Amino acid sequence: MPFPEHPILFWLWVAAAVATTVYQGWRYVCAVRSRPRFTKDETVFQEWFASGNSRKNLLTRIGGARNCLRLVVTRDFLWVTTWFPISLFATFYDLEHVIPLSSITSVQPKRFLGR
């Protein structure tokens, strides 16, 4: 036990780790259930190794994805997702989205370190 003089701290740490793991698993299952169903014929464009981050809060801005986002554009929506094992953390960093194309008003390209 790492905290022999404070066993309560050890068990609080274990409980927090288990709760976080269960929460992440639940968010992952919810994200998988909300994924759209479509055929290859409906795909207009697909980017396999995109980069980006969410601007939802400070944590999601820091936790961006570099070359591990997958973008799928169909006639009706834009689907933003990630590859395994990053997909386990995608919902935590707000990287899993299904966006109707009618709700997209503008697109702004950004550069990262001159790329």
Summary of the structure (lengths in Angstrom):
residues: 115
radius of gyration: 18.3
end to end distance: 47.6
largest distance: 62.9
contacts: 260
relative contact order: 0.14
helix: 36%
strand: 26%
